Amino acid sequence: MIGPVFVDTNIFVYARDPRDPTKKSCAKEWLQLLWNDKRGRTSIHVLSEFYAVLTRKLKTVSRDDAWEDVQLFMAWNPQPIDAQMLARAYEVEHRFHLSWWDSLVVASAQAQACVLLLTEDLQDGANFGGVSVRNPFSLGVAEAVAAYGEVPKILSRYRGRGRPRKAAKRSTAAAG
């Protein structure tokens, strides 16, 4: 599977919204794949918006069920909003001329080293500092794997703990 994938609010909402069965099915497929592969990423901002949309706009889910969904996706260790994240979002807003809320989403995806950002809110195919935006309803799961491939394992810049290995001594019999 591809590297970390940031999921925006609308994908979570579509997975719970019965009004568009096609988008609901696609959103659920993406979320299931990302859950199984442990590649899903999101932010506190996105989960807050998700809860508000479900309980205040759509009203298709009870507050308790919406909160249960939020608690479930807390397992993805969502990006918190702190002073450093706000500063990063400000840089994204300035560099790419995005809305403030979209800048927070892009900054959160960048902070989590995401390869993809799944959203309908930004231009499909755009790239913001190494994060590719894709509309999950036009990019199938199988196509994403083919297009973005495996992310290579990053080797640590730091030496392992413990003693360094000693070089094996060559015997004089083997040398001759």
C-alpha positions as CSV (number, residue, x, y, z in Angstrom):
1,M,0.0,0.0,0.0
2,I,1.0,3.6,-0.4
3,G,2.4,5.7,2.4
4,P,0.5,7.7,5.0
5,V,-2.8,9.1,3.7
6,F,-4.5,12.1,5.2
7,V,-8.3,12.0,5.3
8,D,-10.3,15.2,5.2
9,T,-13.7,15.8,6.9
10,N,-15.8,15.2,3.8
11,I,-14.6,11.6,3.5
12,F,-15.6,10.8,7.0
13,V,-18.9,12.5,6.5
14,Y,-19.7,10.6,3.3
15,A,-19.0,7.3,5.0
16,R,-21.9,8.1,7.4
17,D,-24.2,9.9,5.1
18,P,-27.0,7.8,3.5
19,R,-28.0,10.4,0.9
20,D,-25.3,9.3,-1.7
21,P,-24.9,5.5,-1.6
22,T,-22.1,5.6,-4.2
23,K,-19.9,8.1,-2.3
24,K,-20.8,6.4,1.0
25,S,-19.5,3.0,-0.4
26,C,-16.3,4.6,-1.8
27,A,-15.6,6.5,1.4
28,K,-16.1,3.4,3.5
29,E,-13.8,1.4,1.2
30,W,-11.0,4.0,1.6
31,L,-11.4,4.2,5.4
32,Q,-11.4,0.4,5.7
33,L,-8.2,0.1,3.6
34,L,-6.5,2.8,5.6
35,W,-7.6,1.3,8.8
36,N,-6.4,-2.2,7.9
37,D,-3.0,-0.9,6.5
38,K,-2.6,1.5,9.5
39,R,-1.9,4.3,6.9
40,G,-4.8,6.6,7.8
41,R,-4.0,10.0,9.2
42,T,-6.2,13.0,10.2
43,S,-6.2,15.9,12.6
44,I,-8.1,17.1,15.6
45,H,-9.5,19.9,13.5
46,V,-10.9,17.4,11.0
47,L,-12.5,15.2,13.7
48,S,-14.1,18.3,15.3
49,E,-15.6,19.4,12.0
50,F,-16.8,15.8,11.4
51,Y,-18.6,15.7,14.7
52,A,-20.2,19.1,14.1
53,V,-21.3,18.3,10.5
54,L,-22.9,15.0,11.6
55,T,-24.7,16.4,14.6
56,R,-25.6,19.9,13.5
57,K,-26.0,19.9,9.7
58,L,-26.9,16.3,8.7
59,K,-28.5,15.2,11.9
60,T,-28.4,11.6,10.5
61,V,-26.4,10.3,13.4
62,S,-27.0,10.7,17.1
63,R,-24.5,12.7,19.2
64,D,-23.5,9.5,21.0
65,D,-22.9,7.6,17.7
66,A,-21.0,10.6,16.2
67,W,-18.8,10.8,19.4
68,E,-18.2,7.0,19.1
69,D,-16.9,7.5,15.6
70,V,-14.6,10.4,16.8
71,Q,-13.3,8.2,19.6
72,L,-12.6,5.3,17.1
73,F,-10.6,7.6,14.8
74,M,-8.5,8.9,17.7
75,A,-6.6,5.6,17.2
76,W,-5.1,7.3,14.2
77,N,-3.3,9.7,16.6
78,P,-4.7,12.8,14.9
79,Q,-2.4,15.8,14.5
80,P,-3.1,18.3,17.3
81,I,-3.4,22.0,16.7
82,D,-0.8,23.9,18.6
83,A,1.4,27.0,18.1
84,Q,3.7,25.1,15.8
85,M,0.9,23.8,13.6
86,L,-0.7,27.3,13.4
87,A,2.7,28.7,12.2
88,R,3.0,25.9,9.6
89,A,-0.6,26.6,8.4
90,Y,0.2,30.3,8.1
91,E,3.2,29.4,5.8
92,V,1.0,27.1,3.7
93,E,-1.6,29.8,3.4
94,H,1.0,32.4,2.3
95,R,2.8,30.1,-0.1
96,F,-0.2,28.4,-1.8
97,H,-2.9,31.0,-1.3
98,L,-5.3,28.6,0.2
99,S,-8.1,29.3,2.7
100,W,-7.2,29.2,6.3
101,W,-9.1,25.9,7.0
102,D,-7.6,24.2,3.9
103,S,-4.1,25.5,5.0
104,L,-4.6,23.8,8.4
105,V,-5.5,20.5,6.6
106,V,-2.5,20.7,4.3
107,A,-0.1,21.6,7.1
108,S,-1.4,18.7,9.2
109,A,-0.9,16.3,6.2
110,Q,2.7,17.6,5.8
111,A,3.5,17.3,9.5
112,Q,2.5,13.6,9.3
113,A,4.6,13.0,6.2
114,C,1.5,12.0,4.2
115,V,1.8,11.1,0.5
116,L,-1.8,11.7,-0.3
117,L,-4.5,14.0,1.0
118,L,-8.0,12.7,0.2
119,T,-10.5,15.5,-0.2
120,E,-13.1,17.0,-2.4
121,D,-12.3,20.5,-1.2
122,L,-9.0,21.1,-3.1
123,Q,-8.1,20.7,-6.8
124,D,-7.6,17.1,-7.7
125,G,-4.0,16.4,-8.6
126,A,-2.6,19.5,-6.9
127,N,0.7,19.1,-4.9
128,F,1.4,21.2,-1.8
129,G,4.9,20.7,-0.6
130,G,5.0,16.9,-1.4
131,V,1.4,16.2,-0.5
132,S,-0.6,15.1,-3.5
133,V,-4.3,16.0,-3.3
134,R,-6.7,13.4,-4.8
135,N,-10.4,13.2,-4.9
136,P,-11.2,9.8,-3.5
137,F,-14.3,9.5,-5.6
138,S,-12.3,9.8,-8.9
139,L,-9.3,7.9,-7.7
140,G,-10.0,4.3,-6.9
141,V,-8.1,2.4,-4.2
142,A,-6.4,0.1,-6.7
143,E,-5.4,3.1,-8.9
144,A,-3.9,4.8,-5.9
145,V,-1.6,1.9,-5.2
146,A,-0.6,1.7,-8.9
147,A,0.0,5.4,-9.2
148,Y,1.8,6.1,-5.9
149,G,3.3,2.6,-5.2
150,E,5.0,1.5,-2.1
151,V,6.8,4.1,0.0
152,P,10.4,3.0,0.6
153,K,11.4,2.3,4.2
154,I,13.4,5.2,5.5
155,L,16.6,4.2,7.2
156,S,17.3,5.9,10.5
157,R,19.9,8.6,10.5
158,Y,20.8,7.6,14.0
159,R,23.1,4.8,15.1
160,G,21.4,1.9,17.0
161,R,21.8,1.5,20.7
162,G,24.4,-0.8,22.3
163,R,27.9,-1.5,21.4
164,P,29.1,-1.3,17.8
165,R,29.9,-4.6,16.2
166,K,33.5,-5.5,16.0
167,A,34.9,-6.3,12.6
168,A,35.6,-10.0,12.2
169,K,39.3,-10.8,12.3
170,R,40.7,-12.5,9.3
171,S,42.7,-15.6,10.1
172,T,46.1,-15.9,8.5
173,A,45.2,-19.3,7.1
174,A,42.2,-17.9,5.2
175,A,44.3,-14.9,4.0
176,G,47.0,-17.1,2.5
